[in-house]
Amino acid sequence: MELTFKTKQLRDIVESAARNRAAFGASRSKRFLARIAQLEAAETLNDLPPPPPELQEDELIISAAQGIWMHAISGHSNELNPPRLAEWQTMQRLHITKIRRGEDE
């Protein structure tokens, strides 16, 4: 899958191991980066290993590591309406809008 990011800060957390470790700690960082690798290797969400993402309203919530979730919307820029659940399963591009930790709630 192709991943894009709402902000440079989000992209930096995902693409920089040092920033990722600083944000999440060494143990969570390894699991987070492994999940990112799974997302990038998957052609669609159907190819993603468990746990499956959850659909909440018009965005996906993806468990990235214990206590860390990524929020994503469709990365297909020509969409006028949010995708239906079946369309999410064949989506090939995700736009990451937020990364949150459980303690942020």
VOMAR-385575 format. One line per 5 residues: number of its first residue (from 1); their letters; for each residue y negated, x, z of N, C-alpha, C. Coordinates in Angstrom, 2 decimals. Example, Ala and Ser with C-alpha at 12.3 -4.5 7.8 and 13.67 -1.06 7.14 Angstrom:
1	AS	5.69:13.19:7.80:4.50:12.30:7.80:3.30:13.20:7.80; 2.25:12.85:7.08:1.06:13.67:7.14:-0.03:12.90:7.87
END
This chain:
1	MELTF	1.17:0.84:0.00:0.00:0.00:0.00:-1.24:0.89:0.00; -2.26:0.36:-0.56:-3.55:1.03:-0.55:-4.35:0.51:0.63; -4.89:1.42:1.44:-5.71:1.04:2.59:-7.15:1.43:2.34; -8.05:0.50:2.62:-9.48:0.78:2.60:-10.03:0.41:3.97; -11.26:0.82:4.24:-11.79:0.68:5.59:-13.20:0.12:5.58
6	KTKQL	-13.49:-0.71:6.58:-14.81:-1.32:6.70:-15.88:-0.27:6.98; -15.54:0.75:7.78:-16.52:1.77:8.14:-15.92:3.17:7.98; -16.79:4.14:7.88:-16.35:5.53:7.83:-15.67:5.92:9.14; -16.14:5.39:10.25:-15.54:5.69:11.55:-14.07:5.24:11.59; -13.78:4.05:11.08:-12.39:3.59:11.02:-11.55:4.52:10.15
11	RDIVE	-12.09:4.86:8.99:-11.36:5.75:8.09:-11.09:7.10:8.75; -12.09:7.63:9.46:-11.93:8.92:10.12:-10.85:8.87:11.20; -10.79:7.79:11.96:-9.76:7.66:12.99:-8.37:7.66:12.37; -8.22:7.01:11.23:-6.93:6.94:10.57:-6.58:8.25:9.87; -7.54:8.88:9.22:-7.24:10.04:8.39:-7.34:11.38:9.12
16	SAARN	-7.95:11.43:10.28:-8.09:12.69:11.01:-7.19:12.68:12.24; -6.19:13.54:12.25:-5.27:13.61:13.39:-6.03:13.96:14.67; -7.00:14.83:14.59:-7.77:15.23:15.77:-8.56:14.04:16.33; -9.21:13.28:15.48:-9.97:12.11:15.95:-9.04:11.03:16.47; -7.88:10.91:15.83:-6.90:9.93:16.27:-6.39:10.29:17.67
21	RAAFG	-6.06:11.55:17.90:-5.61:11.99:19.23:-6.70:11.77:20.27; -7.94:12.06:19.90:-9.05:11.87:20.84:-9.23:10.39:21.20; -9.00:9.52:20.24:-9.18:8.08:20.47:-8.02:7.46:21.24; -6.78:7.91:20.97:-5.61:7.22:21.51:-4.70:8.05:22.40; -4.91:9.37:22.46:-4.00:10.23:23.20:-2.86:10.69:22.30
26	ASRSK	-2.21:11.77:22.68:-1.19:12.40:21.82:-0.01:11.49:21.53; 0.54:10.83:22.54:1.73:10.02:22.34:1.46:8.81:21.44; 0.40:8.07:21.76:0.05:6.91:20.92:-0.35:7.34:19.52; -1.01:8.48:19.42:-1.46:8.97:18.13:-0.28:9.20:17.19; 0.79:9.79:17.69:1.98:10.02:16.86:2.54:8.70:16.32
31	RFLAR	2.65:7.70:17.21:3.18:6.40:16.78:2.22:5.70:15.81; 0.92:5.82:16.09:-0.08:5.22:15.21:0.00:5.82:13.81; 0.03:7.16:13.74:0.08:7.82:12.44:1.39:7.53:11.71; 2.48:7.35:12.45:3.76:6.97:11.82:3.64:5.58:11.21; 2.96:4.66:11.90:2.79:3.30:11.36:1.88:3.33:10.12
36	IAQLE	0.86:4.16:10.14:0.00:4.29:8.96:0.83:4.79:7.79; 1.68:5.77:8.03:2.56:6.29:6.97:3.47:5.19:6.44; 3.97:4.33:7.31:4.81:3.21:6.87:4.02:2.25:5.99; 2.79:1.96:6.39:1.93:1.07:5.58:1.67:1.68:4.21; 1.35:2.95:4.18:1.04:3.60:2.90:2.28:3.71:2.01
41	AAETL	3.45:3.85:2.61:4.69:3.97:1.83:5.17:2.63:1.31; 4.83:1.56:2.01:5.27:0.22:1.61:4.51:-0.22:0.36; 5.22:-0.82:-0.57:4.53:-1.36:-1.74:3.81:-2.65:-1.38; 4.46:-3.48:-0.56:3.87:-4.73:-0.07:4.25:-4.88:1.39; 3.72:-5.91:2.05:4.06:-6.17:3.44:5.54:-6.49:3.60
46	NDLPP	6.18:-7.01:2.55:7.61:-7.29:2.62:8.41:-6.02:2.83; 7.88:-4.88:2.44:8.58:-3.60:2.57:8.32:-2.91:3.91; 7.46:-3.49:4.73:7.06:-2.87:5.99:8.14:-3.09:7.06; 8.55:-2.02:7.76:9.52:-2.19:8.84:8.91:-2.97:10.01; 9.76:-3.54:10.88:9.25:-4.30:12.03:8.39:-3.42:12.94
51	PPPEL	7.52:-4.03:13.71:7.29:-5.47:13.81:6.41:-5.97:12.66; 6.66:-7.19:12.23:5.85:-7.73:11.13:4.43:-8.04:11.59; 3.47:-7.95:10.68:2.09:-8.34:11.02:2.02:-9.84:11.32; 1.02:-10.22:12.09:0.79:-11.63:12.40:-0.44:-12.09:11.63; -0.36:-13.31:11.09:-1.50:-13.90:10.40:-2.28:-14.75:11.39
56	QEDEL	-3.56:-14.44:11.59:-4.44:-15.23:12.45:-5.67:-15.59:11.63; -5.78:-16.87:11.34:-6.83:-17.38:10.47:-6.76:-16.67:9.13; -7.76:-15.89:8.76:-7.75:-15.25:7.43:-7.55:-13.74:7.50; -7.00:-13.26:8.62:-6.76:-11.83:8.73:-5.38:-11.54:9.29; -4.90:-10.34:9.01:-3.62:-9.88:9.55:-3.89:-9.03:10.79
61	IISAA	-3.01:-9.17:11.76:-3.04:-8.31:12.93:-1.76:-7.46:12.85; -1.95:-6.16:12.76:-0.84:-5.23:12.57:-0.68:-4.38:13.83; 0.50:-4.44:14.44:0.78:-3.57:15.57:0.92:-2.15:15.04; 0.04:-1.26:15.51:0.02:0.11:15.00:0.71:1.09:15.96; 0.70:0.79:17.23:1.36:1.58:18.27:1.28:0.72:19.52
66	QGIWM	1.98:1.11:20.57:1.94:0.30:21.78:0.51:0.16:22.27; 0.03:-1.09:22.30:-1.32:-1.37:22.77:-2.43:-1.11:21.76; -2.07:-0.85:20.50:-3.09:-0.62:19.47:-2.80:-1.55:18.29; -3.80:-2.29:17.88:-3.67:-3.21:16.75:-4.74:-2.94:15.72; -4.38:-3.13:14.47:-5.34:-3.05:13.38:-5.54:-4.46:12.84
71	HAISG	-6.77:-4.78:12.54:-7.11:-6.05:11.90:-7.39:-5.75:10.44; -6.86:-6.57:9.55:-7.04:-6.32:8.12:-7.26:-7.62:7.37; -8.02:-7.52:6.31:-8.19:-8.62:5.38:-7.68:-8.15:4.02; -7.66:-9.05:3.08:-7.22:-8.68:1.74:-8.09:-7.56:1.18; -7.45:-6.62:0.54:-8.18:-5.54:-0.10:-8.44:-5.81:-1.56
76	HSNEL	-8.10:-7.00:-2.02:-8.33:-7.39:-3.41:-9.72:-8.01:-3.49; -10.65:-7.28:-4.05:-12.07:-7.67:-4.00:-12.41:-8.91:-4.81; -11.55:-9.32:-5.72:-11.89:-10.47:-6.55:-11.45:-11.80:-5.95; -10.98:-11.80:-4.72:-10.52:-13.05:-4.11:-11.69:-13.83:-3.53; -11.76:-15.10:-3.89:-12.83:-15.95:-3.37:-12.41:-16.67:-2.10
81	NPPRL	-11.12:-16.90:-1.94:-10.60:-17.61:-0.77:-9.61:-16.70:-0.04; -9.50:-16.86:1.29:-8.51:-16.07:2.02:-7.11:-16.38:1.48; -6.25:-15.38:1.42:-4.90:-15.60:0.91:-4.07:-16.48:1.83; -3.14:-17.21:1.24:-2.17:-17.97:2.01:-1.09:-17.00:2.47; -0.27:-17.42:3.43:0.75:-16.55:4.00:1.65:-15.95:2.93
86	AEWQT	2.09:-16.75:1.98:2.98:-16.24:0.94:2.28:-15.16:0.11; 0.99:-15.29:-0.11:0.25:-14.29:-0.87:0.12:-12.98:-0.10; 0.03:-13.06:1.23:-0.04:-11.84:2.03:1.21:-11.00:1.83; 2.35:-11.64:1.66:3.61:-10.91:1.55:3.68:-10.04:0.30; 2.91:-10.37:-0.71:2.93:-9.58:-1.95:1.67:-8.73:-2.14
91	MQRLH	0.78:-8.78:-1.16:-0.47:-8.03:-1.23:-0.20:-6.53:-1.26; -0.94:-5.82:-2.08:-0.75:-4.37:-2.20:-1.93:-3.56:-1.67; -3.00:-4.24:-1.29:-4.18:-3.55:-0.75:-4.65:-4.26:0.51; -4.91:-3.48:1.53:-5.44:-4.02:2.78:-6.75:-3.33:3.11; -7.68:-4.11:3.63:-8.98:-3.60:4.06:-9.01:-3.67:5.58
96	ITKIR	-8.95:-2.51:6.23:-8.93:-2.44:7.70:-10.34:-2.70:8.22; -10.48:-3.74:9.05:-11.80:-4.12:9.55:-12.03:-3.73:11.00; -10.93:-3.48:11.73:-11.08:-3.21:13.17:-9.80:-2.56:13.66; -9.93:-1.65:14.61:-8.79:-1.11:15.36:-9.13:-1.35:16.81; -8.20:-2.00:17.52:-8.48:-2.29:18.93:-7.30:-1.89:19.82
101	RGEDE	-7.63:-1.61:21.05:-6.61:-1.31:22.06:-6.46:-2.52:22.95; -5.29:-2.68:23.53:-5.00:-3.82:24.41:-5.96:-3.94:25.56; -6.40:-2.83:26.10:-7.32:-2.88:27.22:-8.72:-3.34:26.83; -8.97:-3.48:25.50:-10.26:-3.98:25.04:-10.38:-5.49:25.19; -9.27:-6.17:25.47:-9.31:-7.63:25.56:-9.68:-8.10:26.95
END
